[in-house]
Amino acid sequence: MRFLRTLSLTTRGCRVLLQIVALVLVAMLGFPPLARAQQPAPSAQTEQEVIQELLKRLQKLEARVLELEAERGKPAAPVVAPSPAPPAPSVEEPAREESHMGSRLGPSLNIRGFTDVTFRGSNQTGATTSFAVGQFNLFVTSQLSERFNFLSEIVFEAGDDNVFIVDVERLLLQYSHNDYFNFAVGRYHTAIGYYNTAYHHSTWLQTAIGRPFLFAFEDEGGILPIHEVGASISGRLPSGSLGLHYIVEVGNGRASRTPLDEAIQNVVDENNRKAVNVAFFARPQALRGLQTGFSVYHDRLAPDAMPKIGRTILAAHVVFARPNFEWLNEALLVRHAPQGTPRIFNTPGFYTQISRRFGSYRPYLRYEYVNAPNNEPLFSDVGLRHGPSVGLRYEPIESLAFKLQYDRVGRRNLPGMNILTTQFAFTF
C-alpha cells in the first residue's frame, strides 16, 4: 500500500510538472517581447532549437507518466528487508490493540446503572419523615457467543438499620436456540403474572414510584416468590398471528415465610420438593400492545413447628401497554393447604393501573387489593390492604423521572394510612 501511494503521488507530480512546462511555453511563445526584455535576444535558429528540445522532453515525460499509470494496476513486487524497523504508531493502533486484547480475553462486559432518591412522609404511628437512597442497581450483560449470553442485576441497598448490603438479584446464563426454544439457568424473576417479568429492580422503568403490594419484593414484606433459583425454558408456540408464548420454570422455591428466614433459597432448599411454574401468554398481532395470559405455580413448604403446607398460586393478567398509554390488570389467588387438615386458606388479590402520557407528563392512577384471612398460617401480618394511589411522573430529560404520588391504604382493624412520596429516579 505504501508503494502504491508513493506511485500515485509521483504520477500526480508529473502531471503538475507538465502543466507548469506548458504554462512556461505559452508564456514564452505568447509574450516574446517580455521574454526579450528580460534576457538577450536569441537568434531564430536558437529559439527554434529550444522549442524542439522542450517538446522532446515533454514527450519523454508523457511516456513516463503512461508507464507509471500502467504499473499501478500491477501487484507490487515484494520487498525483502533484512531487519525492517517497526512502523510508526498511528491513531488506529490503540483500537487495534484493544480489539486484539478483547479477542484474547473473551467477551466484553456492558454495565447500565439505575438508582433513585425519595422523600416520604405519612401519618402512620411511629413512622418518620425522611429522605431515602433507593436501590443502586447495576445491570450487567455480556454476549458470550451467538447463542449464549449472560445477565445479572447487582443491587446495593440500605435496610431499616441504615446499613448498605449487596444483593445479586438476578444472575442468568441464557441459551437462545431459536424463537421457539430458549434455556436459562441461575437466579431470575419468577414468571408469575405480568409485572414481575416486565419490571425488575429499577424504579426509573416503572411508571409509579413503587411496585403493587402483590409484587413487592420478599425483603419488603411481599407475599409471592418473586425470585427463584433454578432453570427455565421459554419460547413461542406455533400459533400464527395469535402470538402464543410459553414459560416453564423449575426451582428451589421460597422458604417458609418467617421474619428470620432468607426468603430466596440461593444455595440450600429446605426440602427436596421443587417449585414448578407454568405460564402461557398471547400477544396478538392485530392489536399491538395487548398481552393476555395466566400462570400456575406449585410448591410445598416446610415451616418449623408446623405441618407441611402445599402452596398453589393462580394468576391471570390482561395488559394493554403502548408508549403513550398503559392499562395493567392482574388478579391472583394464593392457596395454602396444610397437610393433614381439611382447611384451605385462600388469599385473593388484584390491582389495576392506568396512565396516559402528555408530552413530558404522565399522570397515573392505581387501585390495589389484598385480603389474607386472619388465621392464615403464613400471612398473619398481611390481613386486608386496599386503596388507591394517584401520581404524576414528569421527565425533564430522557434519563430522569420526577414522581409525586399519594397513597391511601385501608387496613382491617387498623387506622388507614395517608402517604405522600416524591422520587427522583434516573439511569446512567
N, C-alpha and C positions, 0 to 999 in steps of 0.2 A: 504493500500500500504506500510506503514512503517513496518507493521508486516511481510509482505512477503519479503521485502528487508532484514530485520533482519534475517529471516529464511534462506534466500538464503546465507547470509554471514556465518551463523552457519554451514550450510551444507558444504560450501567450506572450512571452518576452520577444520571440522572433516576430510575431505579428506586430507588436508595438514598434519594434525596430524598423520593420518595413514601412509602417505608416510614417515614422519620422523621416526616413530617407525619401519617401515620396514627397513629403512636405518641403524638404530641402530642395529637391529637383524643381518643384513648382516655383519655389522662391527664386531659384537661380535662373530658370527659364522665363518666368513671368516678370521678374523685376531686374533685368540686366543692368540698368543704369545704377541701381542701388548697389549691386554687386561690384560694378566697376569703380564706384565712388569709394568703396572701402578697400580695394586692392588694385594692384597694377593690372591693366587690361591685357589679358592673354590674346594670343592670335587666334584666328578662326580655326586653324588646324588643331591647336592645343585644346580649345573648348570642346571641339567635336570628339577628341580622344578621351577627354574626361567624362563626357556623357556616355560614350560607349563602355568605358570601364565601369561606370556606375551601374549601367544596365546589366553587364555580366555578373556583377556582384549580387544584384537583385535576383537574377535567375538562379544563382547558386543558393541564395538564402531561401527562395521559394522551394527549391528541390529539397533542401534540408528540412524545411518545415513539413513537406509531404512525407518525408522519411520518418520523422518523429511521430506524426499522426498515425502512420501505418503501424509503427511499433507499439503504440498504445493499446491496440487490440490484441496483441500477443501476450501470453503469460510471461511475467518477468523471470529471468533466469535466476536460479538460486545463487545466493552469495554466501560463500563459506568464509567465516572469520575465525581466527584461531581462538580468541577469548573475547567475545563481544561484551561490551560494558552494559550494565543493567540500564533499562530505559528510564528516562527522567520521569518522576512522579507527575501524575495529572490529576485533575479533579475527579476523574472516574475511578481512580484506584481505591479510595475508601469504600465505594459501593461494591466494587468487585470483591474486595477483601471480606466485606460483611456478608455478601452472598455466599462466598466460599466457606466462611465460618459457619453460616446457617446450614449449609449442606452437610457439614461435618458434625455439628452439634445437635441437629434434629429440628423438629417443628418450632415455629415461633409462638410466643405467648402473647395473647391480647387481653388487656385489662380495661374494664369500664367501671366507673365508680358512681355510687348513688349515696345520698345521705339527706338528712333534714334536721331542722331545729324547730321546736314547737314551744308554745306558751299556752298553759292550760289552767283553767280555774273552774271550780264547781261549788255547789252548796252541800256536798257530801260531808257528813260529820267526820272530823279527823283528817280530811284532805287539805293540802296546802296549795296555794297558787304558786306555780313555778315554771321556769324555763327547763327544757329538756333537750339533750342531744339525742337524736334518733339513731337508728342503726347505720353504721358506716359500712356500706356494702361494696365489696369488690367482686365484680362479675368477671370471672376468668375463663377464657376459652382458648382452645388450640386445635387446629386441624392436623391430625396425626397422619392421615393419608386421604385418598379419595373417598374411602368409605368409613374410616374411623375418625371420631372426634372426641374431645374432652371438654367438659364444662364444670364449673363449680361456683358457688357463692360463699365467700368468706366474709363473715359479719363480725364487726367489733361493736359491742353494745354494753351499756351500763344498766345494772339492775336497780332495784329499790334501795340497795345498800350503797349506791353511787360508785360502785367498783366496776371497771370495764373488764369484760371477758371476751374471749374469741370463740366463735362457733363456726364450724363448717356446715352450713345449712344445706347445701347441695354439693354432691360430688359424683359425677356420672361419666362413665365410659360408654360411648354410643357407637353402634354399628348400623349403617344405613345401606341395606341391600338394594332396595327399590322403594317405590311408593307403597307397596303392599306389605313389606316386612322390614321392621326396624327393631333392633335389640338394644337394651340398655341395662347396665348393672351398676349399683352404687347406692347413693342416698338421693332421694328425689321427693317431689311433692306428689302425694297420692292423688290419683285422678278420680276424686270424689266430687261430682258436680262439675261446675264450670270455673268458679272463681279461683280455686286452689291451683289450677294449672295455667290460668290466664294471667294472674298477678302473683309475683313472688315477693322477694324481700326489698322492694323499692316502693316507697310512698309516692315518688315522683310519677311512676307509671300509673298509679291509681287515680281515679277522679276524686274520691273523697279523701279525708285525712287518714282514716283507719279502715281496717277490714270489717265486714259484718261480723257480729259476735259469733255466728255459726262457724266462721272460718278463721277465728282468732288462733294465733299460734299456741302451742301447748304450754309454753312458759308464761303466757299471758292469760291463762285460765280457759283456753279453748277446750272444747269437748270432743273434737274429732282427731283422728290420727292424721294430722296434716303432713307430717314427714314419714317416710318409710325407708327402710334399708333392705334392699333385695334386688330383684330383677324384673324386667318388664319387656313385653313385645307389643308393638303397635303398628298401625298402618291403615291403608284404605281397603275397603271391600268393593268388589266389582258391583257397582250399582248405578253406573251412568251418571246422569245429571243430579241424582239424589245426593251424592257425596257422602256415603256412609263410611265411618271410621270405627275401628275397634281398639281397645286397650286391655291387656291382661297383665296383672301385677301379682307377684308373689314375694312376700317379705316377712320380717320379724314381727310386724305389728307394733301396737303401742302398749307400753307397760301399764299395769293396773293403776288407775288414777288415784294416787295418794300424794299429799303435799311434799313428801321427801323423795319421791321417785323421780328419776330422769325418764321423761315420757318416751323419748326416742331410744330404741334399743339398738345402739350403734354396733355393739360387739357381741353381747350375750342376750339371747332370748330367754324370757322367764319360763318358757315351756317349749316342747318340741313341735307344737302345732304352729303352722304358718298362716299368716293372714293372706287372703286372696281377694282381689278386687277385679271386677269385670265391668267395663264401661263401653257403651256404644253412643255415637252421636252422628248427626247428619248436618251437612252444610249444603243446602240445595243451591244449584247454580242459578235458578230462576229468581231467587231473592237474595241478593248479595248482602251479607251481614247477619243473616239469620242462622242460628245454631240451636238445635234441639237434641236432647239426649238424656240418658239415665245411666245409673251405675248401681252395682250391688257389691257390698263389702262384707266379708265374714271373717271372724277371728274368735279365739277362745282365750279369756283372761284368767289369771290365777292370782287373785289378790290374797294377801295374808289374812289368816283367821277367818276366811270366808270360803264358801263353796265356789268352784269354778263357774265362770259366767260366759255364756255364749253371746257374742256381740254381732248384730247384723245391722248394717246401715244402708238404707234405701234412699237414693237421691235422684231428683229429676230437675231439668232446667229448660227454660225457653229464653233465649237471649237474642236481641237484635242490636248489633253494635256496628256503627259506622263512625268515621272521623268526627262528624258534627252532631251525631245523635246516638244515644245508647239507652237501652231499656233491658235491665237484667232482672230475671226472675228465677229463683231457686227455692225448692222445698225438699225437705228430707225428714227421715224418721230414724231415730236411733233406738234399737230394740235390744234390751238386755234380758237374758233368760238365765237366772241362776240354776245351776244343776241340782236336781233332787227336789225342786219345788215347782208347783204349777204356776207360780206367779210370773207374769211378764210385765216388764216396765218399759213403757213407750215414751220417748221424748220427741215430740214433733217440733219443727221449726221452719221458718221461711224468711225471706227478705225480698223486697222489690226496690229497685233503684232506677231512676230516670234522670237524664241530664240532656242539655242542649247547648251547643257552642254558639256564641255570638261574637265573632272576631276573637279577641284575646280573653273573653269572659265566658265562663261555663257555670251557670247555676245548676244545682242538683238537689234532689230530694230522695231520701231513702227511709223505708219503714221496715223494721225487723221484729221478729217474734220467736221466742224460745220458751218452751214450757216443760220443765222436768218435774215429775212427781215429787212430793215432799219426802217420801220414803225411798227414793231412788238410791240403790246401794252405792253408786259411784258419782252421782251428780247431786248430792245433798246440798251443796253450796250454790247451785245454779238457780233452782226454782223457776219462777216466771220472770221473764225480762221482755219488755216490749216498748216500742216508742219510735218517734220519727227523728230523723236528722235532716237539717236544712243547711245548705252551704253554698259557697261561691268559690270557684277556682279562677285565678287570674294569672296569665302567663305574659309577663312583660317581655321576655325573650324565650326562645325555643327551649332552652335547657333549664329554666327556672319557673317554678309554680308557687304562687302565694295562695293559701287557702284559709278561709274563715268558715267555721262550722259551729252550729248549735245543736245539741242533743238533749232530748227529753227521754229519760229512762224510767219506766214504771216497773215496780217490783212487788211481788206478793209479800204482804205483811211487813213491808218496809217503806219508808218515805221515798217518794220519787226524787230523781236527781236531775238537776239542770247543769249542763256542762257547756262551756264556751272555750273553743280552741282555735288558735291560729297556728299556721305552719308555713315554713319556707322549705320547700323540697326542691332538690336540684340534682343534676347529673353532670359528671365531669370526665 
